[in-house]
Amino acid sequence: GAVVSQHPSWVICKSGTSVKIECRSLDFQATTMFWYRQFPKQSLMLMATSNEGSKATYEQGVEKDKFLINHASLTLSTLTVTSAHPEDSSFYICSARELRDSRRAGELFFGEGSRLTVL
Amino acid sequence: KQEVTQIPAALSVPEGENLVLNCSFTDSAIYNLQWFRQDPGKGLTSLLLIQSSQREQTSGRLNASLDKSSGRSTLYIAASQPGDSATYLCAVSTGNTPLVFGKGTRLSVIA
């Protein structure tokens, strides 16, 4: 099946620093990628929709200046958590949609996630 | 606004038992429905995708059904194994839009 890769898998940083998380679709092109965050024992919460070549669309309550999203190519989207604080500690997961294979139309594939811990 | 509910929230069964996980959604105008598996601290693995025009999909010991008119889907797991222990998430899409997730069912299969 389609593969979505995230890097890094986990990161620990000091409060006030910025952290970049990459999301790559390895064997398909994704014009749209989605970024989610997940707190312990809770379901996924959509943060933003990343569209290749245009600005991301953020969900209500998500600070676009804090969570910078760049989707510069059809296989790569990045999420940068700027000036991270302990409350930003979470599990961040990206997903990408396979569009060309009609058998899997609309199916979303997820990365392995990136666990961010801000000290 | 689409809402997805999964019942039960947690389930513990002995190995070998067949089981059913339930998912319901409030807006029947969906594009597709997906079942995912999530292991602790890991990302999501897509298990089954059911398009709105389909009624069920099967993969190995897994069978997912969809009744769009009643807003329900079930995931049937046959002959459960300890390796099936995970959280199972149901999610629906209303087009080229993000998925709306349920809160998941945490399954424990006891050897």
Interface residues (C-beta under 8 A of the other chain):
Chain A: G1 Q6 T32 F34 Q42 S43 L44 L46 T49 F91 I93 S95 R97 R104 A105 G106 E107 L108 F109 F110 G111 E112 G113 R115
Chain B: Y31 N32 Q34 F36 G41 K42 G43 L44 T45 S46 L49 Q51 L89 A91 S93 N96 P98 L99 F101 G102 K103 G104
